[in-house]
Amino acid sequence: MLVVNPVEDILHLILLFFFYSFVGWCMEVVLKYIQLHRFVNRGFYTGPVYPIYGYGAILITLAIRWLSPLESAVGTTFAVSFLLCGTLE
C-alpha cells in the first residue's frame, strides 16, 4: 500500500505501532497465563502495550516499503524481517 499523503503515512505507522504493541501484549499475557495459570502483566508500562512488537512492525513495514522497488520475494522479506527483529530484540 503506497500512501502519497505524509500525514496519512505517519498516522498509519502510529496505528500499526499501537495495534501490534497491544497484540504483542495480549500474546505474552496469554502465554504466561497458560504457563503459570495466573495473570502476569508482561508489559513494563501501566497500560496494555508491549512496545517491542510495535517497533518491530514499524521496522518491517518501512523495510518492505524500501525494498519493494528492488525485489518482492517472500524469502527476501523473511530474511530482512528476521535480521531486523533479531537486531531489535
C-alpha positions, 0 to 999 in steps of 0.5 A: 500500500503506497500512501502519497499523503505524509500525514496519512503515512505517519498516522498509519505507522502510529496505528500499526505501532499501537495495534501490534504493541497491544497484540504483542501484549495480549500474546505474552499475557496469554502465554504466561497465563497458560504457563503459570495459570495466573495473570502476569502483566508482561508489559513494563508500562501501566497500560496494555502495550508491549512496545517491542512488537510495535517497533518491530512492525514499524521496522518491517513495514518501512523495510518492505516499503524500501525494498519493494522497488528492488525485489518482492520475494517472500524469502527476501522479506523473511530474511530482512524481517528476521535480521531486523527483529533479531537486531531489535530484540 
